[in-house]
């Protein structure tokens, strides 16, 4: 019976959405999640969602670049799925919000299992990380956007979203909590 459940589960797509404000560590955590999954021999793909819609100017009629993002995700996921992948780690600031559900259902299939993880950080932590990261002309814009998105995500993340605090924690510990939320990797038995 357990083997039947596992086989049925592997037939449908699953996506881990890693969301959070700018400076929270989404990309760093996602790469560490990938490292943990590789170490546990868990097949998966990883997509940095911000790159799916990076065009300028925004397409006519698509000011938020959501249509081009979905189109690109659909094409990329089709390539992964054709090669047998069923799990996706996807990072994007607002990917955990309810309105993103439709995009993943259309791109990955109506039965896609969605796991939402919202990484959180204090304003001071986000400011420190962004100040160290942003070496160009966009620091103030990133700081303002990070604050605005943190408030939005805190208010609108749906019930069932796993919140993981990143302040003062090593990335390996954060990734362990994120992987645990997916149920994709069984931790080794403790002696």
KEDREN-524174 format. One record per residue: residue number from 1; residue in one letter; x, y, z of N, C-alpha, C in turn. Coordinates in steps of 0.05 Angstrom, whole numbers, padded with zeros to 5 digits. Layout:
N
NUM/a/X/Y/Z/X/Y/Z/X/Y/Z
...
This chain:
191
1/x/00016/-00024/00000/00000/00000/00000/00017/00025/00000
2/x/00038/00026/00017/00056/00049/00018/00070/00053/-00009
3/x/00078/00032/-00021/00091/00034/-00047/00072/00045/-00068
4/x/00047/00037/-00067/00027/00047/-00086/00023/00077/-00082
5/x/00022/00086/-00057/00019/00115/-00051/00043/00130/-00062
6/x/00067/00119/-00058/00091/00133/-00067/00091/00135/-00097
7/x/00084/00113/-00111/00084/00113/-00140/00063/00133/-00151
8/x/00040/00134/-00138/00019/00153/-00147/00028/00182/-00142
9/x/00042/00186/-00120/00051/00213/-00113/00072/00222/-00134
10/x/00089/00204/-00143/00110/00211/-00162/00099/00217/-00190
11/x/00075/00209/-00196/00063/00215/-00222/00054/00244/-00224
12/x/00049/00257/-00202/00041/00285/-00204/00064/00303/-00196
13/x/00063/00327/-00207/00083/00347/-00202/00080/00359/-00174
14/x/00103/00368/-00163/00104/00381/-00138/00122/00406/-00140
15/x/00114/00427/-00127/00130/00451/-00128/00134/00463/-00100
16/x/00158/00469/-00094/00165/00483/-00069/00168/00512/-00077
17/x/00151/00529/-00066/00153/00558/-00071/00168/00571/-00048
18/x/00190/00583/-00054/00206/00597/-00033/00202/00627/-00038
19/x/00187/00640/-00021/00181/00668/-00024/00192/00684/00000
20/x/00191/00710/-00003/00200/00727/00019/00211/00753/00007
21/x/00213/00773/00024/00222/00799/00017/00250/00799/00005
22/x/00258/00820/-00009/00285/00822/-00019/00304/00823/00004
23/x/00326/00808/00003/00346/00808/00024/00341/00786/00045
24/x/00321/00770/00041/00315/00749/00060/00332/00724/00056
25/x/00343/00721/00032/00360/00698/00027/00347/00676/00010
26/x/00327/00682/-00006/00313/00662/-00022/00331/00645/-00039
27/x/00348/00659/-00055/00365/00645/-00074/00386/00628/-00059
28/x/00398/00639/-00039/00418/00624/-00023/00406/00600/-00010
29/x/00382/00603/00002/00368/00581/00014/00361/00560/-00006
30/x/00351/00569/-00029/00342/00549/-00050/00366/00532/-00060
31/x/00389/00545/-00063/00413/00529/-00071/00421/00509/-00049
32/x/00418/00517/-00024/00424/00498/-00003/00403/00476/-00001
33/x/00378/00483/-00006/00357/00463/-00007/00364/00443/-00029
34/x/00373/00453/-00052/00381/00435/-00074/00404/00417/-00066
35/x/00423/00428/-00052/00446/00412/-00042/00437/00390/-00024
36/x/00418/00396/-00006/00407/00376/00013/00392/00354/-00003
37/x/00376/00363/-00022/00361/00343/-00038/00380/00326/-00055
38/x/00401/00337/-00066/00421/00321/-00081/00434/00301/-00063
39/x/00441/00310/-00038/00454/00291/-00019/00435/00268/-00012
40/x/00409/00273/-00012/00390/00252/-00006/00380/00238/-00031
41/x/00393/00243/-00054/00386/00231/-00080/00357/00236/-00088
42/x/00347/00260/-00083/00320/00268/-00090/00321/00284/-00116
43/x/00309/00272/-00136/00308/00285/-00163/00291/00311/-00162
44/x/00302/00332/-00173/00288/00358/-00173/00300/00377/-00193
45/x/00286/00398/-00199/00296/00420/-00215/00294/00446/-00199
46/x/00309/00466/-00206/00308/00491/-00192/00306/00514/-00211
47/x/00288/00533/-00205/00284/00556/-00223/00284/00582/-00205
48/x/00299/00601/-00213/00299/00628/-00201/00277/00643/-00215
49/x/00254/00645/-00203/00230/00657/-00215/00234/00685/-00225
50/x/00251/00701/-00212/00255/00729/-00221/00265/00730/-00249
51/x/00279/00710/-00259/00290/00710/-00286/00269/00703/-00307
52/x/00247/00692/-00299/00227/00684/-00319/00213/00707/-00332
53/x/00214/00731/-00320/00201/00754/-00332/00218/00778/-00335
54/x/00244/00774/-00336/00263/00797/-00338/00266/00807/-00366
55/x/00247/00824/-00374/00248/00837/-00400/00242/00866/-00395
56/x/00252/00883/-00413/00246/00911/-00412/00243/00922/-00440
57/x/00224/00937/-00446/00201/00944/-00429/00183/00920/-00425
58/x/00164/00923/-00406/00144/00903/-00401/00128/00899/-00427
59/x/00121/00874/-00433/00104/00870/-00457/00078/00886/-00456
60/x/00069/00895/-00479/00044/00910/-00480/00022/00893/-00469
61/x/00006/00905/-00451/-00016/00890/-00439/-00008/00872/-00416
62/x/00018/00871/-00409/00028/00854/-00387/00047/00870/-00370
63/x/00037/00891/-00356/00055/00909/-00341/00070/00895/-00318
64/x/00059/00875/-00307/00072/00861/-00285/00088/00837/-00295
65/x/00089/00833/-00321/00104/00811/-00334/00095/00784/-00325
66/x/00070/00781/-00316/00060/00756/-00307/00055/00736/-00330
67/x/00046/00747/-00353/00041/00729/-00376/00067/00717/-00387
68/x/00087/00734/-00390/00112/00724/-00401/00126/00705/-00380
69/x/00123/00711/-00355/00133/00694/-00334/00120/00666/-00336
70/x/00094/00666/-00338/00080/00640/-00339/00087/00625/-00365
71/x/00089/00639/-00387/00096/00626/-00412/00124/00614/-00410
72/x/00143/00628/-00399/00170/00617/-00396/00171/00594/-00376
73/x/00156/00596/-00354/00155/00574/-00335/00143/00549/-00347
74/x/00122/00553/-00363/00109/00531/-00376/00128/00516/-00395
75/x/00143/00531/-00410/00163/00519/-00429/00185/00505/-00414
76/x/00196/00518/-00394/00218/00506/-00378/00208/00481/-00364
77/x/00185/00482/-00351/00175/00459/-00337/00169/00436/-00357
78/x/00159/00442/-00380/00154/00421/-00400/00180/00406/-00407
79/x/00202/00421/-00409/00228/00408/-00414/00236/00390/-00391
80/x/00233/00400/-00366/00240/00384/-00343/00222/00359/-00342
81/x/00196/00363/-00344/00177/00341/-00342/00181/00319/-00363
82/x/00188/00328/-00387/00194/00310/-00409/00217/00291/-00402
83/x/00235/00301/-00385/00258/00285/-00377/00254/00271/-00351
84/x/00229/00271/-00341/00222/00255/-00318/00222/00269/-00291
85/x/00228/00295/-00291/00228/00310/-00265/00200/00315/-00257
86/x/00194/00313/-00231/00168/00317/-00220/00168/00338/-00197
87/x/00192/00346/-00188/00194/00365/-00166/00209/00390/-00176
88/x/00198/00413/-00167/00210/00438/-00175/00213/00455/-00150
89/x/00237/00467/-00147/00242/00488/-00126/00242/00514/-00141
90/x/00223/00532/-00134/00219/00557/-00148/00220/00580/-00128
91/x/00238/00599/-00134/00241/00622/-00117/00230/00647/-00131
92/x/00215/00663/-00115/00205/00689/-00125/00192/00703/-00101
93/x/00196/00728/-00098/00187/00743/-00075/00158/00737/-00068
94/x/00139/00739/-00087/00111/00736/-00081/00099/00710/-00091
95/x/00116/00690/-00097/00106/00665/-00108/00087/00650/-00088
96/x/00089/00656/-00062/00072/00642/-00043/00044/00653/-00041
97/x/00039/00676/-00053/00012/00688/-00052/-00009/00671/-00067
98/x/-00034/00672/-00058/-00055/00656/-00070/-00058/00659/-00100
99/x/-00054/00684/-00110/-00058/00689/-00139/-00038/00675/-00156
100/x/-00016/00665/-00145/00004/00651/-00161/-00004/00622/-00166
101/x/-00023/00612/-00150/-00031/00583/-00153/-00038/00576/-00181
102/x/-00054/00593/-00194/-00064/00587/-00221/-00041/00584/-00241
103/x/-00020/00600/-00238/00003/00598/-00256/00016/00571/-00254
104/x/00019/00561/-00230/00032/00535/-00226/00014/00512/-00235
105/x/-00012/00515/-00231/-00030/00494/-00241/-00031/00493/-00271
106/x/-00030/00516/-00284/-00030/00517/-00313/-00003/00507/-00324
107/x/00019/00515/-00312/00046/00508/-00322/00053/00479/-00316
108/x/00044/00468/-00293/00054/00442/-00284/00032/00421/-00283
109/x/00007/00429/-00286/-00015/00410/-00286/-00034/00415/-00262
110/x/-00059/00410/-00267/-00080/00416/-00247/-00076/00402/-00220
111/x/-00063/00380/-00220/-00060/00365/-00195/-00034/00372/-00180
112/x/-00020/00393/-00188/00006/00399/-00176/00003/00403/-00146
113/x/00021/00391/-00131/00022/00395/-00102/00039/00419/-00096
114/x/00028/00439/-00082/00043/00464/-00077/00050/00466/-00048
115/x/00076/00469/-00042/00086/00474/-00015/00096/00503/-00014
116/x/00085/00519/00003/00092/00547/00005/00110/00551/00030
117/x/00133/00563/00026/00151/00571/00048/00157/00600/00045
118/x/00150/00615/00066/00156/00644/00067/00180/00648/00086
119/x/00202/00657/00074/00225/00664/00090/00221/00692/00101
120/x/00228/00696/00127/00224/00722/00139/00250/00732/00150
121/x/00253/00759/00152/00276/00772/00164/00267/00799/00174
122/x/00280/00808/00194/00274/00835/00205/00282/00856/00185
123/x/00272/00880/00188/00279/00902/00171/00310/00907/00172
124/x/00321/00905/00196/00350/00910/00199/00366/00889/00184
125/x/00358/00864/00187/00372/00842/00173/00371/00845/00143
126/x/00347/00851/00133/00343/00855/00104/00360/00878/00094
127/x/00360/00900/00109/00376/00924/00101/00406/00917/00100
128/x/00415/00903/00120/00444/00895/00121/00451/00878/00097
129/x/00434/00858/00091/00440/00840/00068/00438/00855/00042
130/x/00418/00872/00038/00415/00886/00013/00438/00906/00009
131/x/00446/00919/00031/00468/00938/00029/00494/00924/00020
132/x/00498/00900/00029/00521/00885/00021/00519/00874/-00007
133/x/00495/00870/-00017/00491/00857/-00043/00488/00877/-00065
134/x/00474/00899/-00061/00468/00918/-00082/00491/00937/-00086
135/x/00506/00933/-00108/00530/00950/-00112/00525/00970/-00134
136/x/00501/00969/-00146/00494/00988/-00167/00477/01011/-00157
137/x/00460/01020/-00175/00444/01044/-00169/00416/01038/-00157
138/x/00410/01013/-00151/00383/01007/-00143/00379/01001/-00113
139/x/00398/01008/-00096/00395/01001/-00068/00370/01013/-00055
140/x/00366/01039/-00058/00342/01051/-00046/00316/01039/-00056
141/x/00315/01034/-00082/00291/01021/-00093/00287/00993/-00081
142/x/00308/00978/-00078/00307/00951/-00066/00298/00952/-00037
143/x/00309/00971/-00022/00302/00974/00006/00272/00981/00010
144/x/00263/01000/-00006/00234/01008/-00005/00216/00984/-00013
145/x/00223/00971/-00035/00208/00948/-00044/00208/00925/-00024
146/x/00230/00921/-00012/00233/00899/00008/00214/00904/00032
147/x/00213/00928/00041/00196/00935/00064/00166/00932/00056
148/x/00159/00942/00033/00131/00940/00023/00123/00911/00019
149/x/00140/00895/00007/00133/00867/00002/00132/00851/00028
150/x/00149/00857/00047/00149/00843/00073/00121/00846/00086
151/x/00111/00871/00085/00084/00876/00097/00062/00862/00082
152/x/00064/00862/00055/00044/00849/00038/00044/00819/00043
153/x/00068/00807/00044/00070/00778/00048/00060/00770/00075
154/x/00066/00786/00095/00058/00779/00122/00027/00779/00124
155/x/00014/00798/00110/-00015/00799/00111/-00029/00778/00093
156/x/-00017/00772/00070/-00031/00757/00050/-00022/00728/00045
157/x/-00001/00720/00058/00008/00691/00054/-00015/00674/00064
158/x/-00023/00654/00048/-00047/00638/00056/-00041/00619/00079
159/x/-00063/00611/00091/-00061/00591/00113/-00046/00567/00102
160/x/-00030/00555/00119/-00014/00532/00111/00014/00539/00101
161/x/00019/00565/00096/00046/00573/00088/00064/00569/00112
162/x/00087/00556/00107/00106/00552/00128/00124/00576/00129
163/x/00126/00589/00153/00143/00613/00156/00169/00604/00170
164/x/00191/00612/00157/00217/00605/00168/00233/00631/00172
165/x/00241/00636/00197/00257/00659/00204/00286/00655/00195
166/x/00298/00675/00183/00325/00673/00174/00345/00689/00190
167/x/00336/00707/00207/00353/00725/00223/00373/00708/00239
168/x/00399/00714/00236/00419/00702/00253/00422/00672/00251
169/x/00412/00660/00230/00413/00630/00228/00430/00622/00204
170/x/00446/00601/00207/00461/00591/00184/00443/00580/00162
171/x/00451/00583/00138/00435/00575/00115/00429/00545/00116
172/x/00447/00529/00126/00442/00500/00127/00419/00493/00146
173/x/00416/00508/00167/00394/00504/00186/00367/00513/00173
174/x/00368/00535/00159/00344/00545/00146/00335/00525/00125
175/x/00354/00516/00108/00348/00497/00087/00337/00471/00099
176/x/00347/00462/00121/00336/00438/00134/00307/00441/00140
177/x/00299/00464/00151/00271/00470/00157/00254/00471/00132
178/x/00265/00482/00111/00250/00484/00086/00246/00456/00074
179/x/00267/00440/00073/00264/00413/00062/00244/00397/00078
180/x/00245/00400/00104/00226/00386/00122/00197/00392/00115
181/x/00192/00417/00107/00165/00425/00099/00155/00411/00074
182/x/00173/00402/00057/00165/00388/00032/00158/00359/00036
183/x/00171/00346/00055/00168/00317/00058/00183/00302/00036
184/x/00200/00314/00021/00214/00302/-00002/00237/00284/00007
185/x/00249/00291/00029/00273/00276/00037/00269/00266/00066
186/x/00272/00241/00070/00270/00230/00097/00297/00232/00111
187/x/00298/00245/00134/00324/00248/00147/00335/00221/00156
188/x/00361/00219/00156/00373/00193/00165/00365/00186/00193
189/x/00363/00161/00199/00356/00152/00226/00378/00160/00245
190/x/00370/00168/00268/00389/00176/00289/00397/00151/00305
191/x/00423/00148/00311/00432/00125/00327/00421/00125/00355
